[in-house]
Every structure is written in structure tokens, then in C-alpha cells.
Amino acid sequence: MTVKSPADTLLLGGGGREHAMARMLSQSDSIGRIHCAPGNPGIAALAEIHKFDIRDGAAVTDFCLSHGIDLVVIGPEAPLVAGVPDALRGAGIPVFGPGRDGARLEGSKAFSKLFMKRHGIPTAPFDICRALGECEHAIERREPPYVIKADGLAAGKGVFLPERKAEALDVCRELLEGRTLGDAGCTIVVEDYMPGHELTVFAVTDGKSYRILPPSRDHKRAYDGDKGPNTGGMGAYSPVSLPGKLMDRVADEVLRPTLAGLAAENVDYRGVIYMGLMLSDERDGVKISVVEYNVRFGDPEAQAVLPLLSGDFGFLALKTALGELDACPETAFSGYALCVVLAAGGYPGEFKKGDEISGLDRDAEFEDTYVFHAGTAANGDGKMLSNGGRVLGVTGVGSTFESARERAYARASAVRFDGMYYRRDIGWSECA
């Protein structure tokens, strides 16, 4: 397929991840005008903002045809699971993001675990349960902490780690009978707990070739010391110091078997594969196991990984969408980046919106830092207000981990809004 260059591009999404992606696209010689839906005030400085349902394949396709869009780049998982790329490709529009069949790797944890089992990809032993009695049997076979996962998309709220059998069974009862997560909890995956250190590895692939990006590590718990409830992510850093040739092993033991499995099942996968891994120390070395797949960039990991990339991200996205990734050079990166999420008080529970944010106009005072909007809104007076649980992501970049961390926290300390809190130990494992 021939696409005009530079390519007018539609970016779908409106969080911190998409702000980081918009920044990279805006620096690309391969990208022309950038449109974004639904966007946010930070993205508005880089793209023309539009409002329509980004999960509606017909609506997205109509927009693209009426605006001469040459490339669609999809940030969040919901449009992928809804099959928006299938509608776009049916209209001849290249898309950076897998279709509905590939998106099942994230959209259904049961499908994902069975896929790994079929293709010999290392993961924790598991049971798939659709009735409370099945859950009880699966829990009885395991030791605490118990790992219980809702099958469908649950906005980061579908994973539970109860310590007691009774509590674990209560979680299953609430999902299956109380329908606390709706249809997402109608099927449950109960699996063995895997101790170790989590690692995120992104790969960009057109189903034939791939480019691995620098490894990153997210921090899911709300408070310092990895305490408190799980969140969508309170910060991340990249790259992660790893032993020996561990990244080569990730490619050999996880990525290549995943791509081979997708090909064997006739899945045309074009976009990002997120490999959420657990690294466990064993007598004969480090064991790699897959915790989960996602089918898009992580958030906030993207805000730590993307600023490190050299080269043309827009060209990479376009060639991936066209199935021509071989035309792209190997990805290169340098330095370190660390992202700190500034959250609203009460998050991940109930939180207030509408608090005025100050300190966003001080970028010139802080070298090599970026403030990515995640949950913000502008009022009629031009003031910036909080409008979500995770409000901002502040990223520092440096030639060393220490300099990146220092810059991120210095920039974060200059921002203020009522109730704001953030973890002060992002990257603790790198410091240990």
C-alpha cells in the first residue's frame, strides 16, 4: 500500500501514554498533521482535538475518510478489543495496533493463558473457573497469597491477591454472583503466585519482524514501600539493570514463541506486544515467566521508555502498520528515564476533580524533564484542573539513573494541586 509522506495521522486516546506518543509523533519527519480523539490539554498543544466514540469502528473510519487520514495510531486497549482496527483496515487505512483477534491476548486472560499453554510459553499454572465451586477447588489446591484475575478488561481493577482462603472465595463470589466487575468477572483465572521481580518489555512487531524496546519496571502499589492498593501505575523507569543476556532470553523464550503462535493461529498482528514478566531467582539462574500480555504500550511505562528512543517513531509506527517493519533500522536508545505519577488524593478509590493545578509553566527551569497530562481539563479561564485519578506523569531523563531520578522528582516538587500525592521511591529496586 502506498501512503503519502508525511502521513496525516489520527491518534486515539487521551491519557499520559498518548501524550508521550503524541510528542514522539510530533517530532517525526514521516508524520504530517496530527489529529487526536479524545485527547487532553497537553496533547492539544501538539494535535487537533476531536470528540467521538473511539470504540466505534464506523465512527472512527468515517472520521478518517472525511479527514484524509493516512495512519491511525491507537493508544488504549478498549478500541483494540472492540475491533476498531478491523473496521479501519477494511476501509484500506493502515493501523498501528492489532485487530480484535490479536487483542484477545489482553481482552481475555483465560484466552491468554490457554494461548501460552498451547505454544509452550512459560507462565504460572492456572485454572479457569466459571462457577463458585470451581473457584473453591482451585483455591484449595494452592497456597497463599492467592492470585485471582477477572477474565475481561477491568481498568486495572481485575487482579486480586488475598492472603486467606475465605477472603479469596469472597472475591470470587463477588465477581461471579455480585457482578462487581460486570461481564469482565463472569470468568475467573485462579493461578499460582509467582514471587520475584516484575519486568515490562515492549516489542513493536508487524507479525513477521520485531524491534525490542528498552525494558522498564512499573510500580503498581499506591504508597511507598510497595504498600497500599493496586493502581494503574504510580511510576516507572527505564532501562532496568538486568543480568547477563537476559533480554536475549526474553526474545528466545517469550517473544519469538508468541509471534510464532500468533502466526500459527492466523493472527495478523501489527502494533505493540507488552510482555509483563516475572523474574524469579532459582538455583540454576533466573526463571522467566509471563504474568500477562497487553496489546499496547503500558501507562506509565510508555512515559519512561519513549523519551529514550532515538530515530523516527512515526516511521516505525507507519512501517509497522504497513507490514514493512523490515525497512526500519534496529531501535536505539540511550540514557535513563524515570516517570513519577502525580495522583489525586483518594486514588485509586474515590477522588475529587476540579482542583486547580499550579507549576505547569516552569518547564524552562528544569532541564530534560517532561510533564505528560493524564487526567487534566482546562476551564474557560485557561486554568488547568485535575480531572482524573492519575493527573500528571513527570519524567526526568539523564545519562545516569540517578540524574534522571533527581530531575523527575525536582520537577514533580514544583507542581501543586489540592490533595496531590506521589510515591517518593520510584526506582527503589535500582537503588538497592
C-alpha positions as CSV (number, residue, x, y, z in Angstrom):
1,M,0.0,0.0,0.0
2,T,1.2,3.5,-0.9
3,V,0.8,6.2,1.8
4,K,1.6,9.8,1.2
5,S,4.5,11.2,3.2
6,P,4.3,12.9,5.5
7,A,1.3,10.9,6.7
8,D,-1.6,12.7,8.3
9,T,-2.2,10.7,11.5
10,L,-5.1,10.1,13.9
11,L,-4.0,9.2,17.5
12,L,-6.7,7.6,19.6
13,G,-6.6,8.0,23.4
14,G,-6.4,10.8,26.0
15,G,-4.0,9.8,28.8
16,G,-0.4,10.2,29.7
17,R,0.7,7.4,27.4
18,E,-1.0,9.1,24.4
19,H,0.6,12.5,25.4
20,A,4.0,10.7,25.2
21,M,3.1,9.1,21.9
22,A,1.9,12.5,20.5
23,R,5.2,14.1,21.5
24,M,7.1,11.4,19.6
25,L,4.8,11.6,16.5
26,S,5.2,15.4,16.5
27,Q,9.0,15.1,16.2
28,S,8.7,12.7,13.2
29,D,9.6,13.7,9.7
30,S,7.2,10.9,8.5
31,I,4.1,12.4,10.1
32,G,2.1,15.4,8.8
33,R,-0.9,16.8,10.6
34,I,-1.8,15.1,13.9
35,H,-5.4,14.6,15.0
36,C,-6.3,13.1,18.3
37,A,-9.5,11.9,19.9
38,P,-10.5,12.5,22.7
39,G,-7.1,14.0,23.6
40,N,-6.3,16.1,26.6
41,P,-5.0,19.7,27.2
42,G,-1.4,18.5,26.9
43,I,-2.0,16.8,23.6
44,A,-3.9,19.8,22.4
45,A,-0.6,21.7,22.1
46,L,0.6,19.0,19.6
47,A,-2.5,17.9,17.7
48,E,-6.0,19.0,16.6
49,I,-8.5,17.6,19.2
50,H,-11.8,15.9,18.2
51,K,-14.6,14.3,20.2
52,F,-16.2,11.0,19.1
53,D,-16.5,7.4,20.4
54,I,-13.1,5.9,19.8
55,R,-14.5,2.4,20.4
56,D,-16.9,2.8,17.5
57,G,-15.2,1.4,14.4
58,A,-17.7,3.0,12.0
59,A,-17.3,6.5,13.6
60,V,-13.5,6.3,13.6
61,T,-13.5,5.1,9.9
62,D,-15.9,7.9,8.8
63,F,-13.7,10.5,10.5
64,C,-10.6,9.1,8.8
65,L,-12.2,9.0,5.3
66,S,-13.5,12.6,5.7
67,H,-10.2,14.0,7.0
68,G,-7.8,12.2,4.7
69,I,-6.1,10.2,7.5
70,D,-3.2,8.1,6.3
71,L,-2.3,6.3,9.5
72,V,-4.2,5.6,12.8
73,V,-2.1,5.0,16.0
74,I,-4.1,3.5,18.8
75,G,-3.0,4.1,22.4
76,P,-5.5,2.3,24.8
77,E,-6.8,-1.2,24.8
78,A,-10.5,-0.6,24.6
79,P,-10.6,0.3,20.8
80,L,-8.4,-2.7,20.0
81,V,-10.6,-5.1,21.9
82,A,-13.6,-3.6,20.2
83,G,-12.2,-4.3,16.8
84,V,-11.7,-0.7,15.6
85,P,-8.5,-1.7,13.6
86,D,-10.5,-4.3,11.7
87,A,-13.0,-1.7,10.5
88,L,-10.2,0.7,9.5
89,R,-8.2,-1.9,7.6
90,G,-11.4,-3.0,5.9
91,A,-11.5,0.6,4.5
92,G,-7.8,0.5,3.5
93,I,-6.5,2.6,6.3
94,P,-3.2,1.5,7.9
95,V,-3.4,1.0,11.7
96,F,-0.7,0.7,14.4
97,G,-2.5,-1.7,16.7
98,P,-3.7,-5.3,16.4
99,G,-7.3,-6.2,15.4
100,R,-9.9,-8.0,17.6
101,D,-8.3,-11.4,17.2
102,G,-4.9,-10.3,18.4
103,A,-6.4,-8.1,21.1
104,R,-7.7,-11.2,22.8
105,L,-4.3,-11.6,24.4
106,E,-5.3,-8.7,26.6
107,G,-9.0,-8.7,26.4
108,S,-9.4,-12.2,27.9
109,K,-7.0,-13.5,30.5
110,A,-8.4,-17.0,30.0
111,F,-7.6,-16.9,26.3
112,S,-4.1,-15.5,27.0
113,K,-3.3,-18.3,29.5
114,L,-4.6,-21.0,27.1
115,F,-2.6,-19.4,24.3
116,M,0.6,-19.6,26.4
117,K,-0.2,-23.2,27.2
118,R,-0.7,-24.1,23.6
119,H,2.6,-22.6,22.5
120,G,4.9,-23.6,25.3
121,I,5.3,-20.0,26.7
122,P,6.3,-20.1,30.4
123,T,3.6,-18.9,32.8
124,A,2.2,-19.8,36.2
125,P,0.0,-22.9,36.5
126,F,-3.7,-21.9,36.4
127,D,-7.4,-22.9,36.4
128,I,-10.2,-21.3,34.5
129,C,-13.4,-21.1,36.6
130,R,-16.9,-20.1,35.7
131,A,-18.7,-21.3,38.9
132,L,-18.0,-20.8,42.6
133,G,-17.4,-24.5,43.2
134,E,-14.7,-24.5,40.5
135,C,-13.1,-21.5,42.2
136,E,-13.2,-23.2,45.6
137,H,-11.5,-26.3,44.2
138,A,-8.8,-24.1,42.5
139,I,-8.2,-22.2,45.7
140,E,-7.9,-25.4,47.8
141,R,-5.1,-26.6,45.6
142,R,-3.0,-23.5,46.2
143,E,-1.1,-21.7,49.0
144,P,-1.4,-18.0,49.8
145,P,-1.2,-15.4,48.6
146,Y,-3.9,-16.4,46.1
147,V,-3.9,-14.9,42.6
148,I,-7.4,-14.2,41.3
149,K,-8.0,-12.5,38.0
150,A,-11.1,-11.4,36.2
151,D,-11.1,-12.6,32.7
152,G,-12.1,-9.3,30.9
153,L,-11.0,-5.7,30.8
154,A,-11.4,-4.1,34.3
155,A,-9.5,-0.8,34.0
156,G,-6.6,-2.2,36.2
157,K,-9.0,-3.4,39.0
158,G,-9.3,-7.0,38.0
159,V,-6.4,-8.6,39.8
160,F,-6.7,-9.7,43.5
161,L,-4.1,-11.1,45.9
162,P,-6.0,-12.2,49.0
163,E,-4.0,-13.9,51.8
164,R,-6.7,-16.1,53.3
165,K,-8.9,-18.8,51.6
166,A,-12.1,-17.3,52.9
167,E,-11.2,-13.9,51.5
168,A,-10.2,-15.4,48.2
169,L,-13.5,-17.2,47.9
170,D,-15.3,-14.0,48.8
171,V,-13.6,-12.2,45.9
172,C,-14.7,-15.0,43.6
173,R,-18.3,-14.8,44.9
174,E,-18.4,-11.0,44.4
175,L,-17.2,-11.3,40.9
176,L,-19.4,-14.2,39.8
177,E,-22.6,-13.6,41.8
178,G,-22.2,-9.9,42.9
179,R,-21.1,-8.9,39.3
180,T,-18.8,-6.3,40.8
181,L,-16.9,-6.1,37.5
182,G,-19.9,-6.9,35.3
183,D,-19.2,-9.2,32.4
184,A,-15.5,-8.9,32.9
185,G,-15.8,-11.1,36.0
186,C,-18.0,-13.8,34.6
187,T,-14.9,-16.0,34.1
188,I,-12.1,-16.1,36.6
189,V,-8.5,-17.2,36.3
190,V,-7.0,-18.6,39.5
191,E,-3.3,-19.2,39.3
192,D,-0.2,-19.9,41.3
193,Y,1.6,-16.9,43.0
194,M,4.9,-16.2,41.4
195,P,7.5,-14.5,43.6
196,G,10.2,-12.3,42.1
197,H,10.7,-9.0,40.3
198,E,8.4,-7.8,37.7
199,L,9.7,-6.5,34.4
200,T,7.9,-5.0,31.4
201,V,9.3,-5.5,27.9
202,F,7.7,-3.9,24.8
203,A,8.2,-5.1,21.3
204,V,6.9,-3.5,18.1
205,T,6.0,-6.1,15.5
206,D,4.3,-6.4,12.2
207,G,3.9,-10.2,12.8
208,K,7.0,-11.0,10.9
209,S,9.7,-8.8,12.2
210,Y,10.1,-7.1,15.6
211,R,12.0,-4.4,17.4
212,I,12.5,-4.7,21.2
213,L,12.4,-1.5,23.2
214,P,14.4,-0.9,26.5
215,P,13.0,-2.8,29.5
216,S,11.1,-0.9,32.1
217,R,9.6,-1.5,35.6
218,D,6.3,-0.2,36.8
219,H,5.2,0.4,40.4
220,K,1.6,-0.6,41.0
221,R,1.1,-0.1,44.7
222,A,-0.2,3.3,45.8
223,Y,2.3,4.0,48.5
224,D,6.0,3.9,49.3
225,G,7.5,0.6,50.1
226,D,5.0,-1.1,47.7
227,K,2.2,-0.8,50.2
228,G,-1.4,0.1,49.7
229,P,-3.9,-0.9,47.0
230,N,-3.0,-1.7,43.4
231,T,-3.3,1.2,41.0
232,G,-2.9,1.7,37.2
233,G,0.7,2.5,38.0
234,M,2.4,5.2,40.2
235,G,5.6,5.5,38.2
236,A,8.1,3.6,36.1
237,Y,11.7,3.8,35.0
238,S,13.8,2.5,32.1
239,P,16.1,0.8,31.3
240,V,16.3,-1.8,34.1
241,S,19.6,-3.3,35.0
242,L,19.5,-7.0,34.1
243,P,21.9,-9.9,34.5
244,G,23.8,-11.3,31.5
245,K,21.9,-12.0,28.3
246,L,18.5,-11.9,29.9
247,M,17.0,-9.8,27.1
248,D,18.2,-12.4,24.6
249,R,16.4,-15.0,26.6
250,V,13.2,-12.9,26.7
251,A,13.3,-12.9,22.9
252,D,14.0,-16.6,22.7
253,E,11.7,-17.9,25.4
254,V,8.8,-15.5,25.1
255,L,8.7,-13.1,22.2
256,R,9.5,-15.5,19.3
257,P,7.2,-18.2,20.5
258,T,4.5,-15.6,20.9
259,L,4.9,-14.4,17.4
260,A,5.1,-18.0,16.1
261,G,1.9,-18.8,18.0
262,L,0.1,-15.8,16.5
263,A,1.2,-16.8,13.0
264,A,0.1,-20.4,13.5
265,E,-3.3,-19.2,14.6
266,N,-3.5,-16.8,11.5
267,V,-3.5,-13.6,13.6
268,D,-2.2,-10.6,11.6
269,Y,-0.7,-8.7,14.5
270,R,0.6,-5.2,13.9
271,G,1.5,-3.0,16.8
272,V,2.9,-3.4,20.3
273,I,3.2,-6.5,22.4
274,Y,3.6,-5.8,26.1
275,M,5.2,-8.7,27.9
276,G,4.6,-8.4,31.7
277,L,7.2,-10.8,33.1
278,M,8.2,-12.2,36.5
279,L,11.9,-12.9,37.1
280,S,12.5,-15.5,39.8
281,D,15.8,-16.5,41.2
282,E,16.4,-20.2,41.0
283,R,19.4,-22.5,41.7
284,D,20.3,-22.7,38.0
285,G,19.7,-19.0,37.2
286,V,16.8,-16.6,36.6
287,K,13.5,-18.1,35.6
288,I,11.3,-16.0,33.2
289,S,7.5,-16.4,33.4
290,V,4.8,-14.4,31.7
291,V,2.4,-12.7,34.1
292,E,0.3,-11.1,31.3
293,Y,0.2,-9.7,27.8
294,N,-1.0,-6.3,26.9
295,V,-1.5,-5.3,23.3
296,R,-0.4,-1.7,23.6
297,F,2.1,0.5,25.4
298,G,1.8,0.4,29.2
299,D,1.0,3.5,31.1
300,P,3.1,4.9,32.8
301,E,5.9,2.7,31.3
302,A,5.5,4.5,27.9
303,Q,6.4,7.8,29.6
304,A,9.7,6.3,30.6
305,V,10.5,4.3,27.5
306,L,9.5,6.5,24.6
307,P,11.7,9.5,25.6
308,L,14.8,7.3,25.4
309,L,14.2,6.3,21.8
310,S,16.3,7.7,19.0
311,G,15.2,7.6,15.4
312,D,11.8,8.3,13.9
313,F,9.0,6.9,15.9
314,G,6.4,7.9,13.3
315,F,8.3,6.0,10.6
316,L,8.4,2.9,12.9
317,A,4.6,3.1,13.5
318,L,3.9,3.6,9.8
319,K,6.0,0.8,8.6
320,T,4.6,-1.5,11.3
321,A,1.1,-0.7,10.2
322,L,2.0,-1.4,6.6
323,G,3.6,-4.7,7.4
324,E,7.0,-3.3,6.3
325,L,8.9,-3.2,9.6
326,D,12.0,-4.7,8.0
327,A,12.5,-1.3,6.4
328,C,13.2,0.2,9.9
329,P,16.6,0.2,11.5
330,E,17.1,-1.6,14.8
331,T,15.8,0.5,17.6
332,A,18.4,2.5,19.5
333,F,18.2,4.2,22.9
334,S,20.5,6.0,25.3
335,G,20.4,7.2,28.9
336,Y,17.8,6.7,31.6
337,A,14.3,7.9,32.2
338,L,12.1,7.9,35.3
339,C,8.4,8.8,35.5
340,V,6.6,9.8,38.7
341,V,2.8,9.9,38.6
342,L,1.1,12.8,40.5
343,A,-2.2,11.4,41.7
344,A,-5.4,12.9,43.2
345,G,-6.0,12.3,46.9
346,G,-8.0,9.2,47.5
347,Y,-6.9,7.5,44.3
348,P,-7.3,4.6,43.4
349,G,-10.5,4.9,45.4
350,E,-12.9,7.9,45.3
351,F,-11.1,11.1,44.5
352,K,-12.1,14.8,43.8
353,K,-11.9,16.5,40.4
354,G,-11.6,20.2,39.6
355,D,-8.7,21.3,41.7
356,E,-6.5,24.0,40.1
357,I,-3.0,22.9,39.2
358,S,-0.1,25.3,39.5
359,G,3.5,25.0,38.5
360,L,2.9,23.7,34.9
361,D,4.5,26.8,33.4
362,R,8.0,26.2,34.9
363,D,9.4,23.8,32.3
364,A,12.3,26.1,31.4
365,E,13.6,25.9,35.0
366,F,14.1,22.1,34.8
367,E,16.5,20.5,32.3
368,D,15.5,17.3,30.5
369,T,12.1,16.9,32.0
370,Y,8.6,16.4,30.6
371,V,5.2,16.8,32.1
372,F,2.6,14.4,30.5
373,H,-1.1,15.1,31.0
374,A,-3.1,12.1,32.1
375,G,-6.2,13.4,33.9
376,T,-6.5,17.1,33.3
377,A,-9.0,19.6,31.9
378,A,-8.9,23.3,31.1
379,N,-11.6,25.6,32.3
380,G,-12.9,28.7,30.4
381,D,-10.4,30.9,32.1
382,G,-7.5,28.9,30.8
383,K,-6.7,27.4,34.2
384,M,-5.6,23.7,34.3
385,L,-7.7,21.5,36.6
386,S,-7.4,17.9,37.9
387,N,-9.8,15.6,36.1
388,G,-8.8,12.1,36.9
389,G,-7.1,9.8,39.5
390,R,-3.7,9.9,37.8
391,V,-3.4,13.6,36.9
392,L,0.1,14.0,35.6
393,G,3.2,12.0,34.8
394,V,6.5,13.8,35.3
395,T,9.5,12.3,33.5
396,G,13.2,13.0,34.0
397,V,15.8,12.0,31.6
398,G,19.6,11.7,32.2
399,S,22.8,10.0,31.3
400,T,22.6,8.1,34.6
401,F,19.7,6.6,36.6
402,E,20.5,8.9,39.5
403,S,20.3,12.1,37.3
404,A,17.1,11.0,35.7
405,R,15.5,10.3,39.1
406,E,16.7,13.6,40.6
407,R,15.3,15.6,37.7
408,A,11.9,13.8,37.8
409,Y,11.5,14.5,41.5
410,A,12.7,18.1,41.2
411,R,10.1,18.8,38.5
412,A,7.4,17.0,40.4
413,S,8.0,19.0,43.5
414,A,7.2,22.2,41.6
415,V,3.7,21.1,40.8
416,R,0.8,21.7,43.2
417,F,-2.9,20.9,43.5
418,D,-5.1,20.2,46.4
419,G,-4.7,16.6,47.7
420,M,-1.9,15.7,45.3
421,Y,0.3,12.8,46.4
422,Y,3.0,10.7,44.7
423,R,5.4,7.9,45.6
424,R,8.9,9.1,46.5
425,D,10.6,5.7,46.0
426,I,10.1,5.1,42.3
427,G,13.1,3.1,41.1
428,W,13.9,1.7,44.6
429,S,15.0,-1.6,43.2
430,E,17.6,0.0,41.0
431,C,18.9,1.8,44.1
432,A,19.1,-1.3,46.3
